[in-house]
Every structure is written in structure tokens, then in C-alpha cells.
Amino acid sequence: MAPAEAATGTRPILVWDAPVRVFHWLMVLSFAGAYLSAESERWRLLHVTLGYTMAGLVAFRIVWGVLGTRYARFSTFVRGPRAVARYVGAMLRGEPEHHTGHNPAGALAILALLGLTVAIAASGWTTYNDLAGEWVAEAHEVAANLMLLVVGVHIAGVVVASWLHRENLVRAMVTGRKPGLPADGVRSAWRTVAVLLLAGVLGFWWLQWQGAPTGGTTSPETVAAQKHGDDGDTD
């Protein structure tokens, strides 16, 4: 134990349970893959699959935000605008408030990312199934770019907070542990739930892969014809 930890009575404690960590990194991978494959017809199935994955992950996170462990629950970290302003002001003064779980600014970013994911998934599904006009596709692109901006701000906030608090927040989202009082730690990592979440995502990806078209890339015109029941016969 480090001298500072011995003096304050703190030690590495479990803060982020396994489901939260698995959710976090699956969201990172899914958004990155979906964003990078957005403009390619060749990778359209990958793009759609990752978009559906993000929607499913958000649904899980909402449930876990109600039923999960202490620091996973929305009730422990969602705060009002005044708390966010106070935290940001303290950071600008170089005297940040320390929070064992999510800080108020991080909580705001999380809510924004969850909401944007819902908007992206809904507009993407509508566009993919040709249920509305071009404006929905444009809204889908705007929401995705806005989410990229929020992700950038979130990453910058993590870097700044890590420096000011002298703790590696990225590593904490890998190990689940942060410095704190032993009484404040989470009792169980809930690894079984995390394994089930990962298995569900991998199973969905496998099903999508099994249903993928073979024999080359399908053109947009062919996809459109198939959707409208036109098999191209000219008898």
C-alpha cells in the first residue's frame, strides 16, 4: 500500500462491475466500427449489425442502470445542471471534486451518448427499411457526427480528470478498481451477467454472419428490388 493510501485509509476498491465494463468496451468497438463502415456498401451488413448491437447494449444499460450495482445505477450518478456546473467550475479552478463513481460531467456525457444511440438506431432502422424520406438519412448522419463530437469531449474530460485526480480512469474501466475507502467498494463483480451479455452479442453477430449474402457484394439496386418484391423477371 502506498504511503498516501495508508495515510488516508484508501486502497483499490471495486467500483465498476463487470457488466458495466463489458458494456462500455462493446459500445466503443461497435460505434467505431459502425462509424468507419457507414459510407461503404461493401460493409453495409457490418454497419447495420453494429448499429443493432448498440441499440441492444443501450437497452441492457438502461435495465442495469436500475437493477445493477451501486455505481452502475442512474440514481447514484445522475445529477442536475447545478451539480454539473459546480463540478466543471471546480475543475477549471484546478480543485476538482472527487467522486468514487461517475462525476456529474461524466454522467451528463453518458446520458447524451445513450440518447444519441437511440436516435441513431431508430433513424438508421427507418432508413435501412426505406420507411421515410431522405431527411431521416440526413438526421441519422447528423446524430452520428454529434455522437462522435460527444465522444471526443468525453475522452478529453477523462484525460483531464485523470490528470487532476492523479488516477488512471481508463485503467479503472478495464480493471474496475479505483482508490477509495473499503466500505465504499462494490461487493460483487457480477461476472456471470457480463459473460451472458458478451455471449448474447457474439451470438447475434454469428447469426448475422450466417445470414449474410454470398457470392459477392449485393448492389444497392438489387437490395431495393428485393425489398419491393421485384425479382427482375421479364417474362
C-alpha positions in Angstrom: 0.0 0.0 0.0 1.3 3.5 -0.9 2.1 6.0 1.8 -0.7 8.3 0.7 -3.2 5.4 0.7 -2.0 4.4 4.2 -2.5 7.9 5.5 -6.0 8.3 4.1 -7.2 4.7 4.7 -7.9 4.3 1.0 -7.0 1.3 -1.2 -8.0 0.0 -4.7 -11.7 -1.0 -4.4 -14.1 -2.4 -6.9 -16.2 0.4 -8.4 -17.2 -0.7 -11.9 -18.8 -4.2 -12.1 -18.0 -6.5 -15.0 -21.3 -5.8 -16.9 -20.6 -2.1 -16.9 -17.1 -2.6 -18.2 -18.1 -5.1 -20.9 -20.9 -2.7 -22.0 -18.5 0.2 -22.2 -15.9 -1.5 -24.4 -18.5 -3.2 -26.6 -20.1 0.2 -27.2 -16.6 1.7 -28.0 -15.9 -1.1 -30.6 -19.4 -1.0 -32.0 -19.6 2.7 -32.5 -16.1 2.9 -34.0 -16.9 0.0 -36.4 -20.3 1.4 -37.4 -18.9 4.9 -38.0 -16.0 3.7 -40.1 -18.2 1.5 -42.2 -21.0 4.0 -42.7 -20.1 5.0 -46.3 -19.3 1.6 -47.7 -21.9 -0.6 -49.4 -19.4 -3.5 -49.1 -19.6 -3.3 -45.3 -23.3 -2.4 -45.1 -24.1 -5.6 -43.2 -21.4 -4.9 -40.7 -22.6 -1.3 -40.2 -26.2 -2.5 -39.7 -25.2 -5.3 -37.3 -23.1 -2.9 -35.2 -26.0 -0.4 -35.1 -28.4 -3.0 -33.8 -25.8 -4.1 -31.3 -25.5 -0.6 -29.9 -29.3 -0.4 -29.6 -29.3 -3.7 -27.7 -26.5 -2.5 -25.5 -28.4 0.6 -24.6 -31.4 -1.4 -23.7 -29.3 -3.5 -21.4 -27.6 -0.5 -19.8 -31.0 1.1 -19.0 -32.1 -2.1 -17.2 -28.7 -2.4 -15.4 -28.9 1.3 -14.5 -32.0 0.4 -12.4 -31.1 -3.1 -11.2 -27.3 -3.0 -11.2 -24.7 -2.4 -8.6 -24.2 0.8 -6.6 -22.2 2.8 -9.1 -24.0 1.4 -12.1 -27.3 2.8 -11.0 -28.5 6.1 -12.5 -29.8 7.1 -9.1 -26.2 7.3 -7.8 -24.6 9.5 -10.5 -27.3 11.4 -12.5 -27.3 15.0 -11.1 -28.9 18.3 -12.1 -27.4 21.2 -14.1 -26.2 22.9 -10.9 -24.1 19.9 -9.9 -22.6 19.8 -13.4 -21.8 23.5 -13.3 -20.3 23.2 -9.9 -18.1 20.3 -10.9 -16.9 22.0 -14.1 -16.2 25.2 -12.2 -14.1 23.3 -9.7 -12.2 21.6 -12.5 -11.4 25.0 -14.1 -10.1 26.2 -10.8 -7.8 23.1 -10.5 -9.7 21.9 -7.5 -11.9 19.1 -8.8 -14.5 17.3 -6.7 -13.6 13.7 -6.3 -16.3 11.1 -7.0 -15.9 7.4 -6.5 -18.3 6.7 -9.3 -19.2 8.9 -12.3 -18.7 12.6 -11.8 -21.6 14.9 -12.8 -19.9 15.9 -16.1 -19.3 12.3 -17.0 -22.8 11.4 -16.1 -24.1 14.1 -18.5 -21.9 12.6 -21.3 -23.2 9.1 -20.6 -26.9 10.3 -20.8 -26.1 12.1 -24.0 -24.4 9.1 -25.6 -27.3 6.8 -24.6 -29.9 9.2 -26.0 -27.9 9.7 -29.2 -27.6 6.0 -29.7 -31.3 5.6 -29.5 -31.7 8.4 -32.1 -29.1 6.8 -34.4 -30.5 3.3 -34.2 -34.1 4.5 -34.8 -33.2 6.7 -37.8 -30.9 4.0 -39.2 -33.5 1.3 -39.0 -36.0 3.6 -40.6 -33.6 4.5 -43.4 -32.5 0.9 -44.0 -36.1 -0.3 -44.3 -37.0 2.7 -46.6 -39.8 3.9 -44.4 -39.3 7.6 -44.7 -37.8 10.3 -46.8 -34.2 11.5 -47.3 -34.5 13.7 -44.2 -34.3 10.7 -41.9 -31.0 9.6 -43.5 -29.6 13.1 -43.0 -30.8 13.1 -39.4 -29.0 9.7 -39.0 -25.8 11.2 -40.2 -26.1 14.3 -38.1 -26.8 12.3 -35.0 -23.8 10.1 -35.7 -21.5 13.1 -36.1 -22.9 14.7 -33.0 -22.2 11.4 -31.1 -18.6 11.5 -32.4 -18.3 15.0 -31.0 -19.6 14.0 -27.6 -17.3 11.0 -27.6 -14.4 13.4 -28.2 -15.4 15.7 -25.4 -15.9 12.7 -23.1 -12.4 11.4 -23.9 -10.9 14.9 -23.3 -12.7 15.0 -20.0 -11.4 11.6 -18.9 -7.8 12.7 -19.7 -8.2 16.0 -17.8 -9.9 14.3 -14.8 -7.3 11.6 -14.7 -4.5 14.2 -14.6 -6.2 16.3 -11.9 -7.2 13.4 -9.7 -3.9 11.6 -10.3 -5.8 8.4 -11.2 -6.0 6.4 -14.4 -9.7 6.4 -15.3 -9.1 4.4 -18.5 -7.4 1.6 -16.5 -10.2 1.8 -14.0 -12.7 0.9 -16.7 -10.6 -2.1 -17.5 -9.9 -3.4 -14.0 -13.0 -2.0 -12.4 -10.9 -0.6 -9.5 -10.3 2.9 -8.2 -8.8 4.3 -5.0 -11.4 4.6 -2.2 -12.5 3.5 1.2 -13.0 -0.2 1.6 -16.6 0.3 2.8 -17.4 2.1 -0.5 -16.5 -0.8 -2.7 -18.9 -3.0 -4.7 -19.2 -6.4 -3.2 -19.6 -8.5 -6.4 -18.4 -8.0 -9.9 -21.4 -9.9 -11.4 -19.2 -11.7 -13.9 -22.0 -14.1 -14.8 -24.1 -11.2 -16.1 -21.1 -9.9 -18.1 -20.5 -13.3 -19.7 -24.1 -13.6 -20.7 -24.0 -10.1 -22.2 -20.9 -10.9 -24.2 -22.3 -14.2 -25.2 -25.6 -12.6 -26.4 -23.7 -10.0 -28.5 -21.4 -12.6 -30.0 -24.3 -14.9 -30.7 -26.2 -12.1 -32.5 -23.1 -11.4 -34.6 -22.8 -15.0 -35.5 -26.5 -15.1 -36.6 -26.0 -12.0 -38.7 -22.9 -13.6 -40.3 -24.8 -16.8 -41.1 -27.5 -14.8 -42.8 -25.1 -12.7 -44.9 -25.5 -12.9 -48.6 -22.9 -14.9 -50.5 -21.4 -14.7 -54.0 -20.1 -11.1 -53.9 -21.4 -7.8 -52.9 -25.0 -7.0 -53.5 -25.6 -3.8 -55.3 -28.0 -1.1 -53.8 -30.3 -1.6 -56.8 -30.6 -5.3 -56.1 -31.3 -4.7 -52.5 -34.0 -2.2 -53.4 -35.6 -4.6 -55.8 -35.6 -7.4 -53.3 -37.3 -5.1 -50.7 -40.1 -4.3 -53.1 -40.6 -7.9 -54.2 -39.1 -7.4 -57.7 -37.1 -10.4 -58.8 -36.1 -8.8 -62.1 -38.1 -11.4 -64.3 -39.2 -10.1 -67.6 -41.4 -13.0 -68.8 
